[in-house]
Amino acid sequence: MPESAPTVDATVVDSTVVDEGLLRRMLRRAGRTVARPAVECLELLLDGQTPHTVRLTMLAALTYLLVPTDLIPDFLPIAGFSDDVVALTALLGMVRTHLTDSIRDRARQRLDRWFS
């Protein structure tokens, strides 16, 4: 008799976990053009309609991109950034597939508050 798949806790990220002040300061330094996709990703993560597998994949990709240690060290020519490209491709694919007009609007409103 095959075992059933293990269950996963549905709570992936909660808006209370995000330090909005720190995020706002970092993105204001980067500028609105860089901040827009980052805030769209944040809104996608926080949106209750985003499937949990998408949230987990996005969090894993973002974590991998931000953590200084890589599977393949970045100082190696060409190969060093190939693992980062895979993580970035997964992240962009999730965003492109699941980003709605509602999420874009919320991101724009947040940016308008942050960059007023």
ABEGO torsion letter per residue (X at the ends): XBBBBBBBBABABBAAABBAAAAAAAAAAAEAAAAAAAAAAAAAAABAABBAAAAAAAAAAAAAAABABBABBAABBGAAAAAAAAAAAAAAAAAAAABBAAAAAAAAAAAAAAAX
